[in-house]
């Protein structure tokens, strides 16, 4: 069996567009030429890869499996390309980093500053998101590494490198009545209104579990957002409560006049780390950046 790389690439375009005509336009080919490519590929594999449907084409079961394999091969080829580039460019390189919203200010930004002093030719693309978005993107090769709260049940397909221990806290405006109490109960928290991260964020799940463990109904959530600065400012200017890293609340406290609340019998610890694919090529630049992250974590 001799599969043509060009025919495989043409098949990927057909599969991803779901239409031979649109795929031909994207590739700058005629539709007959693209159809001919598909007719070459299917006999080589001795199977049908696509079937016609009213709106275009649809992958067969074998076609879907073949597409998944091709995508995995593409990731491997990307890894090889990155390695060759590192061999020729030395400490230069492009790092694709994903990070949690609360990792930017107290960890990632400082690490980037320090890293660029040692590798001034390096470049970054940094995407901010929650774990439900970051880990699938890492698995699909979108990121070289991610910096986030480590999941409670680590995926064996990833390597997780510990950076630091952190803790969440409930906080309020310094003017809020509960901010004047030495201790606040979960019952009192359940009676307040909140500004929280989106439902699938790990931080939110910790808080929800605490209410459930105490047999309490969830409080009224007035604001849901993935913007931590917005939560901080809304809590500072209203009677809403928030839930966030102690480090971030501590840094924002003097400027925004927000205060951590001492909640009776409750702690919300978490572990923060850098994660990357176990089977991926990790460039010297990425390894050096992880070392920089560890140094930054020790100094925070």
N, C-alpha and C positions, 0 to 999 in steps of 0.2 A: 504494500500500500504506500503510495506517495502522495501526500497531501500538499497542495500548493498553499504557501502562506498567504498569498494574495486572495485566493478563494476563501480562505478562513476569515480574513479580515472583511471581505465582502459579506460573508454570511453573518458576521457579528452586526454589521450595519443593518442588514435586512431584519435580523431578529430584534434589534433595539428599536427600529422604526415601525416594525409590524406591517410594512408596505414596500413592495419591490420598487414602485414608482418613486416614492419619497427617498428610498435608499439610493436609487440611481442618481437622483438629483443631488443628494448630499455628496456622492462620490464623484460626480462629474462624468458619469457613464450613461450610455443609452440603456433603456430598460431591457432590450433583447440581450445586450452584452452581459448584464447582471444576471439575468435568468439563465444564460448559458453557463456562467460561473457556478451557479447553484446546481445545474444539471451535471457538471463535472464532479462536484464535491460529493453528492449523494451516492453515485455508483462506487466511488472510492471507499465510502464508509459502508456500502451495501445496506443502506437504510434510508427511509424518508426523514428529512429533518424538519420540513414544514408542510403544512396543509393549507389549502385555500379556505378562507372564510369571507363572508360578504364584505367586510371592511378592509380586507387585505390578506394577510397570512397569519398563521398561528403556529407556534412550535409544537412538534410532536413531543412525546415523552422523551424520546432519544435526543431530539433537537435541543430540548431544555437542558438535558444532562451534558450534552456536547458544549453548549454555550457556557455552562458553569465551569467546565474544565478549561476552556479557552481563556476565560477570565482569570482563573488561577494561574495559568501559564503567563498571561500578561503581567500579573503581579510579580512573578519570578523574574521576568525579563526586565521589569522596571527596577527590581533590586539589583540585577547585574549592571544595568546602566548607571545606577547611583554609585556602585562600587568603583566602576571604571572612572567615573568623574572624580571621585575622591582621590584616586591614585594619581591623577594628573593635576589636580588642583590643591592638593595638600590640605591645609586647614580651612580652605574655603568650602562652602557648600550651602545648600538651601535646606532649612529645617521646617518641616510641616508639623506644627504642634497644636493639639487640642487641649483645652483646659476648662475646668469648672469656673463659673462666674466669680466665685469667691477666691480663686487662686491667683487672679490677675494682679491685684494690688500688692498683696503681702508676700508673694513668692515669685511668680513668673516674670513680672516686669523687672524686678531687681536682678534675677538670674540672667535675663537678656542683657541688661546693662553690663554686668560683669563679664558675660561671655563675649560681647562685642569688643571689649578691651583686649582680649586675648586673640580673637579671630575677627578682625575688622572687615574681612571680605565676606563674612557669613551673611546670609539673608534669612528672614523668617516669614512664614505665613502662620498666623495664629487665629484659630477659630474657637469661640467661646460657646459652651453648651453644657447640658446636664449629661450624666452618665448614660442615660437611655439613648442619647444621640452619639456621644463620644465613642463608646465601645464598639457599636456596629460600624462606625466610620473607620475606626482603627482596624477592625477585622477586614474591611474591604480595601485597605491600603490608602485611605484618604490622608491619614496622619502617620508620621514616623513614630510619634509617641504622644501620650496624653498625660496630663498632670491633673489629678482629681482625687476625690475620696475613694479609697480602695473599697471595692464591693465586698459585702459580707461573705459571699461565696465566690472566690476568685475562679475565673475561667482558666482551665489548664492550657488553652491556646495562647495565653498571654504570660509574659514575665512581669511581675510587679516588684518594683524596687521601693522600699520604704523610705520616706522622707522625714515625716514628723507626726506627732500626735497633736490633735486639736480637739476643741470642744465647742459645742453649740450652746447658745444661751438665749433666753427670752429677754427682750429689751423693750423699753418704752421711752417716751419723751420724759425728760427730767421733771416736767411739770405734771405728769400724770399722777393721779392719786396713789396708784400701786407702787410708784417709784419711791415713795416715802416710807414704805413698809420694809422692815428688816427681812421678813420672810413672806413669801406668797404661796398659797396652796394651789393645787391643780383645780380645785373647785372654783376658786376665784378666777383663774385663767380661763376656765370654760365659760365664764360669764362675760368675758371681754370680746371685743371685735378685733379682727386681725388683718394684717397685710402679709401675705406669704408667697413663697415660690410656687411654681406650677405643681400639680398633683403628683407627677412622676419623679420629682426631685427627691433624692435620698434624705435631705434635711427635713422635708415636709413629712415623709413617712415616719421619721423618728418621733416627731411631735404627735402625729396622729396615733401612733402606737401607745404613746404615754397616756393620752386621754382614754383610749380603749382599755388599757391595763388598769386604769383607775375607775372603770365602769362609768365613764362620763361621755355624754354626747359631744360631738365635735362643735366647737364654737362657730359663730358667724364669721365668715371670711368675706371681707369687704373688697379686698384687692388681691388679685393673683397676677403675678408677673415674673419673668425671668431676669428682670433688671434689679440688681441689688442696690444700686444708687437710688432708684425710685423708692424701693421699700424703706431705705434709711431716711429719706427725706419725708416720706409720708408719715412714718412713725414719729419723726421729730416735730412735725407740724400739726399732728392730730392726736386723738386718744386711741389710735390703733396700736396693737402690740405686734412685734415682729420676732423672728426666730432666725438666728444667723451665727456665724463664727464669732467667738469671743474676741479673736484678734481684730476682726474688721470693726466690730462694735466698739472695742477699746480705742482703736485709732480714730474712729469717727466721733466718739463721745464728746471730747472737748469742743470741737467745732460745731457739731449739730445739736449738742445738749441732749444726748440720749443716754440712758442708764441701763446697765444690766440688772435684771431682777434675780434675786436669790429664791429659787423654787424649792420648797421643802421636799427632801428625799429623792431628788431627781438630778441625774447627770446625763449628758448626751455626748459621750466621747466619739471620736472618729479617728481613723488613720488615713494619712494622705501619702500618696506615692506617685511614682512615674511608671507607666505601663507601656509595653510594646509587644508586638507579635513575636511569639516564640520562634517561628520559622522565617522571620524576616531578616534581611541584611540590615544591620545597625551600623551606620556610617561612623567614622571617627568623630565627626562633628556632633552627631547625636549622642555618642558616648561621653564626649567632653561636656556637652550641655547637661546631661544627667549628673555628672560629677559637680558641675556648677550649681545645679539645683540642690544637691546634698549639702554643699558648703553654705548656700544661702539659707537652707532650712536650719542649719546649726546656729546661724547667727540671728535668727528671728526670735 
